[in-house]
Amino acid sequence: MTQLPIISIAPMMDYTDRHFRYVMRKMTKHTLLYTEMITTQAIIHGDRHKLLDFSEEEKPVSLQLGGDNPQELAECAKIVEDWGYNEINFNVGCPSSRVQNGNFGACLMAKPTIVTQCLEKMQKSVKIPVTVKHRIGIDHQDSYEDMKNFVKIISDSGCQRFIIHARKAWLQGLSPKENRNIPPLRYEDVYQLKQDFPHLAIEINGGITTIEQTKHHLKFIDGVMIGRAAYDNPYLFATIDQEIYKKDYPILSREEIIQSLYPYIDFWTSNKLKLNTIMRHTLQIFAKQPGTKQWKRYLSENGNTFQGGSDIVRQALKQLEIHH
């Protein structure tokens, strides 16, 4: 990708699967979408088709890799490139205990030399961009100078793009959910990083929920990554292409977005996928609209079998009409 993806949706475990990405692509053509984090061990030993397959319509897509072995990361990066992904993102930000036990994620911020070795190996094995996502710090290594030093060492590997969650992570004592909410946001530290490393592409992540906030951040840095808000209020992205990328194609209504999914839904449900596997990603599309409770209830009650596809979704839309 030659153009910096200004807006992206964060990799989120149990959320950003291929069906979520397909739904989001109906709203925004230009936002960079991420996979859930996938470990090197899963790719080397697991079912690659299940882990890596995606639809061409989802592009541009970045795959987030977790691991700490440079050789294995390089091997997986090559597999990912051959699979057709647009870029690879290296996870140095996840604070979960399971990830720490594997010695990767946020705990690697304490080991910049290993991170550099990993990035160098990956970059040598592929032609697509390799980026890194990290926190502003961990535990007591959380001063601005600590982060600046980390970025300087890592950027010497040739890595050009850094996505920074503007909260530190506590590796002990807080759950991953608490680590997304309790440590205070320090946006100014990320802005300062762009000042100190003007040649690097710097993206900000953490607590961003509106287009207005997004536009404000873009005055200071190169990109904005939105996480939970993309799931809690997906329709936020229906105007991103127009508001941020200045495109002039029409903004689809919530109903039009759902209707555009019918062929996709029927393809998958006819191939023995439960409707809810796709539609769980649309439950919040009518957030704060009349009838949203009935929409969710109808899909939840009728979408968990192997019978029925877009016909059930049509009935769910009728629930909305009744309550408008």
C-alpha positions as CSV (number, residue, x, y, z in Angstrom):
1,M,0.0,0.0,0.0
2,T,1.6,3.2,-1.1
3,Q,-0.9,5.6,0.7
4,L,-0.8,5.6,4.4
5,P,-4.1,4.1,5.7
6,I,-5.3,7.1,7.7
7,I,-8.0,5.1,9.5
8,S,-8.0,1.5,10.7
9,I,-10.1,-0.8,12.8
10,A,-8.0,-2.5,15.6
11,P,-7.4,-6.2,15.7
12,M,-9.8,-7.5,18.4
13,M,-9.9,-11.1,19.6
14,D,-13.2,-12.8,19.0
15,Y,-14.4,-9.9,16.9
16,T,-12.4,-9.0,13.8
17,D,-12.9,-12.2,11.9
18,R,-13.5,-12.4,8.2
19,H,-17.3,-11.9,8.5
20,F,-16.9,-8.8,10.6
21,R,-14.4,-7.4,8.0
22,Y,-16.8,-8.2,5.2
23,V,-19.6,-6.3,7.0
24,M,-17.4,-3.3,7.6
25,R,-16.2,-3.2,4.0
26,K,-19.8,-2.5,3.0
27,M,-19.5,0.8,4.9
28,T,-15.9,1.9,4.1
29,K,-13.7,1.0,1.2
30,H,-10.6,2.8,2.5
31,T,-10.3,1.9,6.2
32,L,-7.5,-0.6,6.8
33,L,-9.0,-3.8,8.5
34,Y,-7.1,-6.2,10.7
35,T,-7.4,-9.8,11.5
36,E,-7.6,-11.0,15.1
37,M,-4.1,-11.6,16.5
38,I,-2.8,-15.0,15.2
39,T,0.2,-16.7,16.8
40,T,3.1,-18.2,14.9
41,Q,2.4,-21.5,16.5
42,A,-1.2,-21.5,15.2
43,I,0.0,-20.8,11.7
44,I,2.8,-23.3,11.7
45,H,0.8,-26.2,13.3
46,G,-2.9,-25.2,12.8
47,D,-5.6,-25.2,10.0
48,R,-4.3,-22.5,7.8
49,H,-7.4,-22.2,5.6
50,K,-9.5,-21.7,8.7
51,L,-7.0,-19.1,10.2
52,L,-6.0,-17.2,7.1
53,D,-8.7,-17.4,4.4
54,F,-10.5,-14.2,3.5
55,S,-12.6,-12.6,0.7
56,E,-10.9,-10.4,-1.8
57,E,-13.6,-7.8,-1.0
58,E,-12.1,-7.3,2.5
59,K,-8.9,-5.7,1.2
60,P,-6.9,-3.8,2.3
61,V,-6.3,-6.3,5.2
62,S,-3.4,-6.5,7.7
63,L,-2.7,-9.7,9.6
64,Q,-1.5,-9.3,13.1
65,L,1.1,-11.8,14.2
66,G,2.0,-12.8,17.8
67,G,5.3,-14.5,18.6
68,D,8.9,-13.9,19.8
69,N,11.0,-16.3,17.6
70,P,12.5,-14.3,14.7
71,Q,12.8,-17.4,12.5
72,E,9.2,-18.5,13.0
73,L,7.9,-15.0,12.6
74,A,9.8,-14.7,9.2
75,E,8.4,-18.1,8.1
76,C,4.8,-17.1,9.0
77,A,5.3,-13.6,7.4
78,K,6.1,-15.3,4.1
79,I,3.0,-17.6,4.4
80,V,0.9,-14.5,5.1
81,E,2.3,-12.6,2.1
82,D,1.7,-15.6,-0.2
83,W,-1.9,-15.8,1.2
84,G,-2.5,-12.3,-0.3
85,Y,-2.5,-10.0,2.8
86,N,-1.6,-6.4,2.3
87,E,0.6,-6.1,5.3
88,I,1.8,-7.7,8.5
89,N,1.5,-6.1,12.0
90,F,3.7,-7.3,14.9
91,N,1.9,-7.4,18.3
92,V,3.9,-5.8,21.0
93,G,0.9,-4.5,22.9
94,C,-1.3,-7.3,24.2
95,P,-1.1,-7.6,28.0
96,S,-3.0,-10.9,28.5
97,S,-1.4,-13.5,30.8
98,R,-1.8,-16.1,28.1
99,V,0.2,-14.0,25.7
100,Q,2.8,-13.2,28.4
101,N,3.2,-16.9,29.0
102,G,4.1,-17.2,25.4
103,N,6.6,-14.4,26.0
104,F,5.2,-12.0,23.4
105,G,2.8,-9.1,23.2
106,A,3.3,-6.1,25.6
107,C,6.0,-7.8,27.7
108,L,8.3,-7.5,24.6
109,M,8.5,-3.8,25.2
110,A,11.1,-4.7,27.9
111,K,13.1,-6.5,25.2
112,P,13.6,-4.1,22.3
113,T,16.6,-6.0,20.9
114,I,14.4,-9.1,20.4
115,V,11.7,-7.0,18.8
116,T,14.3,-5.5,16.4
117,Q,15.6,-9.0,15.5
118,C,12.0,-10.2,14.8
119,L,11.2,-7.2,12.6
120,E,14.4,-7.5,10.7
121,K,13.8,-11.1,9.9
122,M,10.2,-10.5,8.9
123,Q,11.1,-7.6,6.7
124,K,13.8,-9.6,4.9
125,S,11.3,-12.4,4.2
126,V,8.5,-10.3,2.6
127,K,7.9,-7.4,0.3
128,I,4.7,-6.2,2.0
129,P,5.0,-3.6,4.8
130,V,5.7,-4.9,8.4
131,T,4.4,-2.6,11.1
132,V,4.4,-2.7,14.9
133,K,1.6,-2.0,17.4
134,H,2.7,-1.3,21.0
135,R,1.7,0.5,24.2
136,I,3.2,3.8,25.5
137,G,4.9,1.7,28.2
138,I,4.6,-1.2,30.6
139,D,4.7,-1.3,34.4
140,H,7.3,1.1,35.6
141,Q,8.9,1.5,32.2
142,D,6.4,4.1,31.2
143,S,8.1,7.5,30.9
144,Y,8.0,9.3,27.6
145,E,11.8,8.8,27.4
146,D,11.3,5.0,27.8
147,M,8.9,5.0,24.8
148,K,11.1,7.3,22.7
149,N,14.1,5.0,23.3
150,F,12.1,1.9,22.4
151,V,10.8,3.5,19.1
152,K,14.4,4.7,18.2
153,I,15.8,1.2,18.7
154,I,12.9,-0.5,16.8
155,S,13.0,2.0,13.9
156,D,16.6,1.1,13.3
157,S,15.2,-2.3,12.1
158,G,13.7,-0.4,9.1
159,C,10.2,-0.5,10.5
160,Q,8.4,2.7,9.3
161,R,5.0,2.6,10.8
162,F,4.1,2.5,14.5
163,I,0.6,2.1,15.9
164,I,0.6,3.2,19.5
165,H,-2.1,2.5,22.1
166,A,-1.9,5.6,24.2
167,R,-2.2,3.8,27.5
168,K,0.5,1.9,29.4
169,A,-0.1,-1.7,30.3
170,W,0.2,-3.3,33.7
171,L,1.4,-6.8,33.1
172,Q,0.3,-7.9,36.6
173,G,-2.9,-7.1,38.4
174,L,-5.1,-5.9,35.6
175,S,-7.1,-8.0,33.1
176,P,-6.9,-7.1,29.4
177,K,-10.3,-5.4,29.7
178,E,-9.0,-3.3,32.6
179,N,-5.8,-2.5,30.7
180,R,-8.1,-0.9,28.0
181,N,-9.8,1.3,30.5
182,I,-7.9,2.0,33.7
183,P,-4.5,3.3,32.8
184,P,-5.0,7.0,31.7
185,L,-4.8,8.0,28.1
186,R,-1.7,10.0,27.2
187,Y,-2.4,11.3,23.7
188,E,0.2,14.1,24.0
189,D,3.0,11.5,24.3
190,V,2.1,10.0,20.9
191,Y,1.9,13.5,19.4
192,Q,5.4,14.2,20.8
193,L,6.7,11.0,19.2
194,K,5.6,12.3,15.8
195,Q,7.5,15.6,16.5
196,D,10.6,13.6,17.5
197,F,10.4,11.1,14.6
198,P,8.9,13.1,11.7
199,H,10.1,10.5,9.1
200,L,8.0,7.7,10.8
201,A,4.3,7.1,10.3
202,I,2.7,7.4,13.7
203,E,-0.9,6.2,14.4
204,I,-2.8,6.6,17.6
205,N,-5.2,4.1,19.3
206,G,-7.2,4.1,22.5
207,G,-10.5,5.6,23.6
208,I,-11.4,7.1,20.2
209,T,-15.2,6.9,19.5
210,T,-16.2,9.7,17.1
211,I,-15.2,11.2,13.7
212,E,-14.7,14.6,15.5
213,Q,-12.0,13.0,17.8
214,T,-10.5,11.3,14.8
215,K,-10.2,14.6,12.9
216,H,-8.6,16.2,15.9
217,H,-5.9,13.5,16.3
218,L,-5.1,13.8,12.6
219,K,-3.9,17.3,13.1
220,F,-1.0,15.9,15.1
221,I,-0.2,12.4,13.7
222,D,-0.6,10.3,10.6
223,G,-3.3,7.8,11.5
224,V,-6.1,6.8,13.8
225,M,-7.0,3.2,14.9
226,I,-10.4,2.8,16.3
227,G,-11.2,-0.3,18.4
228,R,-14.3,-1.1,20.5
229,A,-16.3,1.8,19.0
230,A,-16.2,0.0,15.7
231,Y,-18.0,-2.9,17.2
232,D,-20.3,-1.0,19.6
233,N,-21.3,1.5,16.9
234,P,-20.3,0.1,13.4
235,Y,-22.4,2.6,11.5
236,L,-19.8,5.2,12.6
237,F,-17.8,4.0,9.6
238,A,-20.6,4.7,7.1
239,T,-19.3,8.2,6.6
240,I,-15.6,7.8,7.1
241,D,-14.8,7.6,3.4
242,Q,-16.7,10.9,2.8
243,E,-15.5,12.7,5.9
244,I,-11.9,11.7,6.0
245,Y,-11.0,10.5,2.5
246,K,-13.2,13.1,0.8
247,K,-14.9,10.6,-1.5
248,D,-18.2,11.6,-3.1
249,Y,-20.0,8.3,-3.4
250,P,-23.4,8.0,-1.6
251,I,-23.7,7.1,2.1
252,L,-25.6,3.9,2.5
253,S,-28.4,3.7,5.1
254,R,-28.3,1.0,7.8
255,E,-31.0,-0.9,6.0
256,E,-29.1,-0.7,2.6
257,I,-26.0,-2.1,4.3
258,I,-27.9,-5.1,5.7
259,Q,-29.6,-5.7,2.3
260,S,-26.2,-5.6,0.5
261,L,-25.2,-8.6,2.6
262,Y,-27.9,-10.9,1.4
263,P,-25.9,-12.8,-1.3
264,Y,-23.0,-13.2,1.2
265,I,-25.3,-14.5,3.9
266,D,-27.0,-17.0,1.5
267,F,-23.6,-18.2,0.2
268,W,-22.4,-19.0,3.7
269,T,-25.6,-20.3,5.2
270,S,-26.0,-22.7,2.2
271,N,-22.5,-23.9,3.1
272,K,-23.6,-24.9,6.6
273,L,-22.6,-21.8,8.5
274,K,-25.0,-20.6,11.2
275,L,-26.5,-17.2,10.4
276,N,-25.4,-15.8,13.8
277,T,-21.7,-16.3,12.9
278,I,-22.2,-13.4,10.4
279,M,-25.0,-11.5,11.9
280,R,-23.5,-11.1,15.4
281,H,-21.4,-8.5,13.8
282,T,-24.4,-6.4,12.8
283,L,-26.3,-6.5,16.1
284,Q,-25.2,-2.9,16.9
285,I,-25.7,-1.4,13.5
286,F,-29.0,0.0,14.6
287,A,-27.6,1.2,18.0
288,K,-29.8,4.0,19.4
289,Q,-32.4,3.6,16.6
290,P,-36.0,2.8,17.2
291,G,-36.5,-1.0,17.1
292,T,-32.9,-2.0,17.8
293,K,-33.9,-4.2,20.7
294,Q,-36.4,-6.1,18.5
295,W,-33.8,-6.4,15.7
296,K,-31.2,-7.9,18.1
297,R,-33.7,-10.2,19.7
298,Y,-35.1,-11.6,16.5
299,L,-31.7,-12.4,15.1
300,S,-30.5,-13.9,18.4
301,E,-33.6,-16.1,18.6
302,N,-33.7,-17.2,15.0
303,G,-30.1,-17.2,13.8
304,N,-28.5,-19.9,15.8
305,T,-29.5,-22.9,13.7
306,F,-28.4,-24.2,10.3
307,Q,-31.8,-23.3,8.8
308,G,-32.5,-20.0,7.1
309,G,-30.3,-17.2,5.7
310,S,-31.3,-13.8,4.3
311,D,-35.0,-14.7,4.8
312,I,-34.5,-14.4,8.6
313,V,-32.6,-11.1,8.1
314,R,-35.5,-9.8,6.1
315,Q,-37.9,-10.7,8.9
316,A,-35.6,-9.0,11.4
317,L,-35.6,-5.8,9.3
318,K,-39.4,-5.9,9.5
319,Q,-39.2,-5.8,13.3
320,L,-37.5,-2.4,12.9
321,E,-40.3,-1.1,10.6
322,I,-42.9,-2.1,13.1
323,H,-41.2,0.0,15.8
324,H,-40.3,3.0,13.7
